Amino acid sequence: MNSFFDKVKHLADEHDEKVDQALEKVGDVIDERTGGKYTEHIEKGVAAAQEYTGKNDTQP
C-alpha cells in the first residue's frame, strides 16, 4: 500500500500546477453548492491541500 501513496505523491509533484488548479476548481464548486456559507473554511482547506501537493506550488 505504501508504494501506491508514493506513486500518487510523485505524480502530484510532477503535475503540481494542474493539481493546484483542479483543487481550486473543486473548492469553487463546493463553495457555490454551499451558498458561500463556508467560504473561509473551503479556502483554508484548498490552500492546505495545495501546499501538500508538491514542492513547486504555483499558488500559496
Secondary structure as UniProt FT lines:
FT   HELIX           2..14
FT   HELIX           16..33
FT   TURN            34..38
FT   HELIX           39..52
FT   TURN            55..56
//
